[in-house]
Amino acid sequence: MKNDMSRQVLWGVGIALMLSLAMHLPFLNLPPYSQHVWRQTSTLNVADNFYEESMNIFLPRVNQRYDGDGITGAPFPLYEWVLASSYHIFGNQFWLHRSLSWLLTVMGAFAMFTLAKRWWKIEMAALAAFVFYLFSPELFYDGWIALPDTMALAFCLWGLIHFERFWNDGKQNSIWISGVFFMLGGAVKLQYLGIGFIPLGMLIRDRNKLNLPVMLQLALFGGLAVLPALAWYRYSAGLIEKSGLADFGLELKPADSLEMALNVVQKNLISDIPEVILGFVAFAGFLLCFFLFLRNPDRFKHPLFLPILVFSLGFLVYHLLELRVLELHQYYMLPYLTILIPLAAKGITSLSRGKWSLLVVFLLLQITITGFRMIPSRFAGEDKMIHPAFWDEDSREALRNCIPDSSLVLTGPDDSRCINFYFLHKKGWAYGSVEELFVQHDDGTNMDDAMRGNCEYLMTSDTHIEQSLLAPYLKEQVYYNNGISVYRLRPPEE
């Protein structure tokens, strides 16, 4: 029976991978677009600059650099560096970042499979966890775009697994492997170190096992897992202060008011987690698992109770400190999948009552709902969330070619300060509104800074630019297509 089950699980894993790949392949070689396009292009700009300027991973560069070198602080750019390395082999192709993100998502799915199997000792639950991870609606999308979170989550999940192998199985080398995974995942995105709340809960639960040699070993593990990541962010903050380029915010963003906090929390609980983070089928499994937990008279004695409690309390604090971000950016909740998916897998397995046919129905329903939820809205929606001139390959190339690569540009309106630069493949100044260019400061205005910095071109989608404050700076129009204008600039005194 065990071999039959293993064969069924293997088939299930293989079919899930093929379905995921088949559902994503039509969108393989498309430029960044749709939800979170600002984050996609900021990531890709850093990768492009590694590839074209310097592969020094300690000096990430952004494109809104004015007349400087663009070096600034950012989360540890391992994702971008790996992507840039692949450019040296295959060239700068859109399909590379999508392939990298998908492979990292698969890496995370196998980690979730392993974690669920360790926790529940049930192969059906492990398969369910694998599918729920691969077809979490948010990950289904985020695992196909240039988002470093897919790397951070996968690394920290494997860090958790190797810590369990050390703590529960006595495999001594696993603690150092765990430390390296946590270190890398936490440096890529600091919040994913919070997955370490589960090991902390395990230590509280098993405090009778703590003695001096073990505590020394754990202290070295903690230093390896945490200190390099914290050191990177301190170093990164120094780069931001030195350059003045704050493209990557490293600060906390709590709610501005109690009303806002209540609205965001309500949206996260009622809409985001059931519909986007877990998906409705997985959420039903999670609710059933929680109900079974409440009915269990020995619920507080379960070995996972304390680890999950500590994890939940730790991320509750994190959630409250990031509410302004969590209003619109659901991917900041991806660390929650660490406990949500194994619990959902346990619940859906209980609902299946050991019947593979019933489990397959539930898993296919999860896959189907995820596809209908995400493909029309984010993959194939009419609103690409970028200018049409950037979407069309011919006009995109024409825009790039009408400005010399060596020239600095001014571009806008672009509140992201990175989308226009990515598609133009240029560096310089960006603005959200023309008026902000003429705000006075000690040395004049931002426009004065651009002209002193030898800014030569303006690329704009503002159809009223010739009647704006920028009119005296426009020398001649060198390109126009589909609502995008490119002007050669001149100082107004000429």
C-alpha positions in Angstrom: 0.0 0.0 0.0 2.9 2.4 0.8 4.4 1.9 -2.6 1.0 2.5 -4.3 0.6 5.7 -2.3 4.1 6.9 -3.1 3.4 6.3 -6.8 0.2 8.3 -6.6 1.9 11.1 -4.9 4.6 11.1 -7.5 2.0 11.3 -10.3 0.2 14.1 -8.4 3.4 16.1 -8.1 4.3 15.6 -11.7 0.8 16.5 -13.0 0.7 19.6 -10.7 4.0 20.8 -12.1 2.9 20.2 -15.7 -0.4 22.0 -15.2 1.4 25.0 -13.6 3.9 25.2 -16.4 1.2 24.8 -19.1 -0.9 27.6 -17.5 2.1 30.0 -17.4 3.8 29.2 -20.7 1.6 31.5 -22.9 3.0 34.4 -20.9 6.6 33.3 -20.9 8.4 36.0 -23.0 6.3 39.0 -22.2 7.6 42.2 -20.6 6.8 43.1 -17.0 3.2 44.3 -16.7 0.1 44.1 -14.5 0.0 44.0 -10.7 3.2 45.1 -8.9 4.8 46.3 -12.2 6.6 48.9 -10.3 8.3 46.2 -8.2 9.0 44.1 -11.2 10.7 46.9 -13.1 12.7 48.1 -10.1 14.0 44.5 -9.7 14.8 44.2 -13.4 16.6 47.6 -13.5 19.0 46.4 -10.7 19.6 43.2 -12.7 20.2 45.1 -15.9 22.7 47.3 -14.1 24.6 44.3 -12.7 24.8 42.9 -16.2 25.8 46.0 -18.0 27.9 47.9 -15.5 29.3 45.8 -12.7 28.5 42.4 -11.2 29.6 43.5 -7.7 26.7 42.2 -5.6 27.5 44.7 -2.8 26.8 47.7 -5.1 23.3 47.6 -6.5 22.4 50.4 -8.9 19.1 52.1 -9.8 18.2 54.1 -12.8 16.8 57.2 -11.2 20.3 58.3 -10.4 20.3 61.9 -11.6 23.9 62.5 -12.8 25.4 60.0 -10.3 26.4 56.3 -10.5 23.1 55.0 -9.1 24.6 53.0 -6.3 22.2 52.8 -3.4 20.9 50.5 -0.6 18.4 47.8 -1.3 17.4 44.4 0.1 20.3 42.0 -0.6 20.1 41.7 -4.4 20.8 37.9 -4.7 17.8 37.4 -7.0 18.9 40.2 -9.2 22.5 39.0 -9.3 21.5 35.5 -10.2 19.3 36.8 -13.0 22.1 39.1 -14.3 24.4 36.0 -14.3 21.9 34.2 -16.5 22.0 37.2 -18.9 25.7 36.5 -19.4 24.7 33.1 -20.7 21.5 33.6 -22.6 21.3 37.4 -23.1 18.8 39.8 -21.6 15.5 38.0 -22.2 12.1 38.4 -20.5 11.7 34.6 -20.2 14.7 34.4 -17.9 13.2 36.2 -14.9 9.9 34.3 -15.3 11.7 31.0 -15.4 13.9 31.9 -12.4 10.8 32.9 -10.3 8.9 29.7 -11.4 11.8 27.5 -10.4 12.1 29.2 -7.0 8.4 28.7 -6.5 8.8 25.0 -7.3 11.7 24.9 -4.8 9.3 26.3 -2.2 6.6 23.9 -3.1 8.9 20.9 -2.5 9.8 22.5 0.8 6.2 22.8 1.7 5.7 19.1 0.7 8.5 18.1 3.0 7.3 20.2 5.8 3.7 18.9 5.7 5.0 15.3 5.5 7.2 15.9 8.5 4.3 17.5 10.5 1.5 15.1 9.7 3.2 11.9 8.5 0.6 11.6 5.8 1.6 11.6 2.1 -1.9 12.8 1.0 -1.4 15.9 3.2 2.1 16.4 1.7 0.7 16.3 -1.8 -2.1 18.7 -0.9 0.5 21.1 0.6 2.5 21.0 -2.6 -0.5 21.8 -4.7 -1.8 24.5 -2.4 1.6 26.2 -2.5 2.0 25.9 -6.2 -1.5 27.2 -6.8 -1.8 29.7 -4.0 -3.4 32.5 -6.2 -0.9 35.1 -5.1 2.1 32.8 -5.6 0.7 31.6 -8.9 1.2 35.2 -10.1 4.2 36.3 -8.0 6.0 33.1 -8.9 6.0 34.3 -12.5 7.2 37.8 -12.1 10.5 39.5 -11.0 9.8 39.4 -7.3 12.6 38.4 -4.9 10.1 37.2 -2.3 9.9 33.8 -4.1 13.5 33.3 -3.3 13.3 34.5 0.3 10.3 32.3 1.0 11.8 29.2 -0.5 15.1 29.6 1.3 13.6 30.2 4.7 11.2 27.2 4.3 14.2 25.0 3.7 15.9 26.7 6.6 13.0 25.6 8.8 13.1 22.0 7.5 16.8 21.7 8.2 16.4 23.1 11.7 13.7 20.5 12.3 16.1 17.8 11.1 18.7 19.1 13.6 16.4 19.5 16.5 14.0 16.6 16.1 16.2 14.1 14.2 19.6 14.9 15.7 21.3 15.6 12.4 24.1 18.0 13.5 25.1 19.3 10.2 21.6 20.4 9.4 21.8 23.3 11.8 24.5 25.0 9.7 22.6 24.4 6.5 19.6 25.9 8.2 21.6 28.9 9.2 22.8 29.6 5.7 19.3 29.3 4.2 17.8 31.6 6.9 20.7 34.1 6.4 20.2 34.2 2.6 16.4 34.3 2.8 16.4 37.0 5.5 18.9 39.1 3.6 16.9 39.0 0.4 13.7 40.0 2.4 14.1 40.7 6.1 10.6 39.8 7.1 11.1 36.1 6.1 13.4 35.7 9.0 10.1 35.6 10.9 9.7 32.0 9.8 12.3 31.5 12.5 9.6 32.1 15.1 8.7 28.4 14.6 12.2 27.2 15.7 11.9 29.6 18.6 8.6 28.0 19.6 10.3 24.6 19.4 13.0 25.7 21.8 10.4 27.0 24.3 8.5 23.7 24.0 11.6 21.6 24.5 13.4 23.8 26.9 14.3 20.8 29.0 16.8 19.8 26.2 18.7 23.1 26.6 22.1 22.7 28.2 25.3 24.7 27.8 26.7 22.9 24.7 23.3 23.1 23.0 22.8 26.7 23.8 26.2 27.6 22.5 25.4 25.7 19.3 22.0 27.6 19.0 23.7 30.9 19.7 26.1 30.3 16.8 23.2 29.2 14.6 21.3 32.4 15.5 24.3 34.6 14.8 24.8 32.9 11.4 21.1 33.2 10.5 20.4 36.7 11.7 23.6 38.9 12.1 24.7 38.9 8.4 21.2 39.9 7.3 21.0 42.7 9.8 24.5 43.8 8.9 23.5 44.0 5.2 20.5 46.2 6.0 22.6 48.5 8.2 25.1 48.7 5.3 22.3 49.3 2.9 20.9 52.1 4.9 24.3 53.7 4.8 24.3 53.5 1.0 20.9 55.2 0.9 22.1 57.9 3.2 25.2 58.5 1.1 23.5 58.5 -2.3 20.2 60.1 -1.3 18.5 57.5 -3.6 15.6 55.9 -1.6 14.1 53.7 -4.3 13.9 50.8 -1.8 12.1 51.7 1.4 13.6 49.9 4.4 11.3 51.5 7.0 8.2 50.2 8.8 4.8 51.5 7.6 2.1 51.2 10.3 -1.4 52.5 9.7 -2.0 56.3 9.8 -5.1 56.0 11.9 -7.2 53.5 13.8 -9.9 53.6 11.1 -7.4 52.8 8.4 -6.0 49.9 10.5 -9.4 48.4 11.1 -10.3 48.7 7.4 -7.0 47.0 6.3 -7.3 44.2 8.8 -10.9 43.6 7.8 -9.9 43.4 4.1 -6.9 41.1 4.8 -9.0 38.7 6.9 -12.2 38.6 4.8 -10.8 39.0 1.3 -7.1 38.7 0.9 -6.3 35.6 2.9 -9.2 33.4 1.8 -9.3 34.6 -1.9 -5.7 35.5 -2.8 -3.2 34.1 -0.3 -4.7 30.6 0.2 -7.5 30.2 -2.3 -11.0 29.1 -1.3 -10.4 25.4 -1.3 -7.3 25.6 0.8 -9.0 28.1 3.1 -11.8 25.6 3.6 -9.2 23.1 4.6 -7.7 25.6 7.0 -11.0 26.3 8.6 -11.7 22.6 9.1 -8.3 22.0 10.6 -8.9 24.9 13.0 -12.3 23.5 13.9 -10.8 20.1 14.6 -8.2 21.7 16.8 -10.8 23.4 18.9 -12.7 20.1 19.4 -9.5 18.3 20.4 -9.4 18.1 24.3 -5.6 17.7 24.1 -5.1 20.6 21.6 -2.6 22.5 23.8 -0.4 19.4 24.2 0.2 19.0 20.5 3.9 19.4 19.7 3.1 22.1 17.0 0.9 24.2 19.3 3.7 26.4 20.8 5.7 26.8 17.5 2.6 27.9 15.7 1.5 30.2 18.5 4.9 31.9 18.7 4.9 32.3 14.9 1.3 33.7 14.9 2.1 36.2 17.7 5.4 37.3 16.0 3.7 37.9 12.7 0.7 39.6 14.3 3.2 42.3 15.4 4.7 42.4 12.0 1.3 42.8 10.4 0.4 45.7 12.5 3.7 47.4 11.7 3.2 47.1 8.0 -0.5 47.9 7.6 0.0 50.7 5.1 1.8 48.2 2.8 -0.6 45.4 3.4 -3.5 47.4 2.2 -2.6 46.8 -1.5 0.4 44.5 -1.5 -0.8 41.0 -0.5 2.6 39.4 -1.2 3.8 40.9 2.1 1.7 38.1 3.7 3.4 35.3 1.8 5.4 34.3 5.0 2.0 33.3 6.5 1.8 30.4 4.1 4.4 28.6 6.3 1.6 27.6 8.7 -1.5 28.3 6.7 -0.7 25.7 4.0 0.2 22.7 6.2 -2.9 23.3 8.3 -5.0 23.6 5.1 -3.5 20.4 3.8 -4.3 18.6 7.0 -7.8 19.9 6.9 -8.5 18.9 3.3 -7.0 15.5 3.9 -9.4 15.0 6.8 -12.2 16.1 4.6 -11.1 13.6 2.0 -11.3 10.7 4.5 -8.4 8.9 3.0 -10.0 8.7 -0.5 -7.6 9.7 -3.2 -10.4 10.3 -5.7 -12.0 12.9 -3.3 -8.6 14.6 -2.7 -8.0 14.8 -6.4 -11.3 16.6 -6.8 -10.4 19.1 -4.2 -7.0 19.7 -5.6 -8.3 20.1 -9.2 -10.9 22.6 -7.8 -8.1 24.6 -6.2 -6.2 24.7 -9.5 -9.2 25.6 -11.5 -10.3 28.4 -9.2 -6.8 29.8 -9.1 -6.6 29.8 -12.8 -10.0 31.6 -13.2 -9.1 34.1 -10.4 -5.6 35.1 -11.6 -5.3 34.5 -15.4 -8.1 36.9 -16.6 -7.3 39.6 -14.1 -3.5 39.6 -13.9 -2.1 37.7 -16.8 -4.5 38.4 -19.6 -6.3 41.6 -18.5 -6.8 44.5 -20.9 -5.2 46.9 -18.4 -1.4 46.1 -18.6 -0.7 48.9 -16.0 2.0 50.2 -18.4 1.7 52.7 -21.2 0.7 51.0 -24.5 3.8 52.3 -26.2 5.8 50.1 -23.8 3.7 47.0 -24.4 4.2 47.1 -28.2 7.6 45.7 -29.1 8.2 48.0 -32.1 7.3 51.2 -30.3 9.3 50.1 -27.3 12.4 49.6 -29.4 11.8 52.9 -31.3 11.6 54.7 -28.0 14.9 53.2 -26.8 16.7 53.9 -30.1 15.6 57.6 -30.5 17.7 58.5 -27.4 21.5 57.7 -27.3 22.3 55.2 -24.6 24.9 57.6 -23.1 22.4 60.5 -22.7 20.6 61.3 -19.4 16.9 61.7 -19.6 14.0 63.3 -17.7 10.9 61.1 -17.7 7.4 61.2 -16.4 4.8 61.3 -15.2 6.0 58.2 -13.3 5.3 57.9 -9.6 7.2 54.7 -9.5 10.4 56.3 -10.7 11.4 53.0 -12.3 8.8 51.9 -14.9 9.6 54.4 -17.6 13.4 54.0 -17.1 13.1 50.2 -17.5 11.3 50.4 -20.8 13.4 53.3 -22.1 16.6 51.5 -20.9 18.0 54.9 -19.8 19.1 56.7 -16.6 18.5 60.1 -15.2 15.6 62.0 -13.5 12.0 61.0 -13.0 9.0 63.0 -11.9 5.4 62.4 -10.8 4.1 65.8 -11.8 5.6 68.7 -13.6 5.0 71.0 -10.7 7.3 69.0 -8.4 10.2 69.7 -10.8 9.8 73.4 -9.9 9.7 73.3 -6.2 12.3 75.6 -4.8 15.2 74.3 -2.6 18.5 75.7 -1.6 20.1 75.3 -5.0 17.2 76.3 -7.1 14.7 73.7 -8.4 14.8 70.0 -9.3 14.7 71.1 -13.0 17.7 73.3 -12.4 19.5 70.3 -11.0 18.6 68.3 -14.1 19.9 70.9 -16.4 23.1 71.3 -14.4 23.5 67.6 -14.6 23.5 67.6 -18.4 20.1 66.1 -18.8 19.5 66.1 -22.6 16.1 64.6 -23.3 12.6 64.5 -22.0 10.4 61.4 -22.5 6.8 62.1 -21.4 3.2 60.9 -21.7 1.8 64.3 -20.7 -0.2 65.5 -23.7 -0.1 69.1 -22.3 3.6 69.3 -21.9 4.0 72.2 -24.3 1.7 74.3 -22.2 3.4 73.4 -18.9 6.2 74.9 -16.9 8.6 72.7 -19.0 7.8 74.5 -22.2 10.8 76.9 -22.1 13.1 73.8 -21.9 11.8 72.1 -25.0 14.2 72.5 -27.9 12.6 70.1 -30.5 10.4 67.0 -30.6 12.4 64.0 -31.9 9.8 61.3 -31.6 6.1 60.8 -31.1 4.1 57.6 -31.0 0.9 56.4 -29.3 0.8 59.3 -26.7 4.6 59.2 -25.9 6.7 62.3 -26.9 10.5 62.6 -26.8 12.0 66.1 -26.8 15.5 67.4 -26.9 16.0 69.8 -24.0 17.8 73.1 -23.9 18.5 75.5 -21.0 15.8 78.3 -21.1 18.4 81.0 -21.5 19.5 79.7 -24.9 
